């Protein structure tokens, strides 16, 4: 389902199930999307080392 935003830019809202990082990386690879813009909360180095963030994991799993 493709929609158009206020600026006329097309976008999609896919829904996936499972671990988010590999699901996002797979979707990007399958559709040719460049997931170079992902928000992170900036919790700091220690929490990210312990738990990681989805954005960081997507970057490392993307091709």
N, C-alpha and C positions, 0 to 999 in steps of 0.2 A: 504494500500500500504506500504509494508515494504522494506526498503532500507538497504544498508550496507555502513558504513562510511569508511574512509581511513584505520582504524585499523581493519576493518571487523566486527565492532560492529553493530548489527541490530538497526534500529530506524524507527519510523513512524512519519508522519507529518499530524496528524488529523486536520480537520478544524471544528470549532464549531461556533455557533451563540448564542449570549446572553451575560449575565454578565460573565466575564471570570473566576472569582474565583470559583463559583459553577460549571461551565462547566468543569473546569480542575479537580476539586475534584471528580465530578461524573465520568469523563473519567477514572481517576486513580482507583476509586473504581470498576468500571465495568470491567476494564482490568487487575487489579491486579498490576498496576504500583505503584512504590514508589516515590512520588514527593518530595523527601527530598532535592533535589538540585534545587533551584530556585533563580535567580538573583534578587536583590533589589538595588535600586539606593542609598539608605542611605541618604535620604533627611533630616533625623533628626526626633526627637520625635514629635515636634509640628505639622509638616505637616502630619505625619503618623497618629497622633491622629485625625486630622481634616478630612483627606481624606482617609487614610489607603493606603495600597499597595496590589496589587493582590497577591504577594507572601505571605504576612502576612495573608491575608484572606484565601488563599488556605490551609495554615498550620492549621488554626483554624477550617476549615470546613472538613478537611481530617480525616479519621478514623484511 
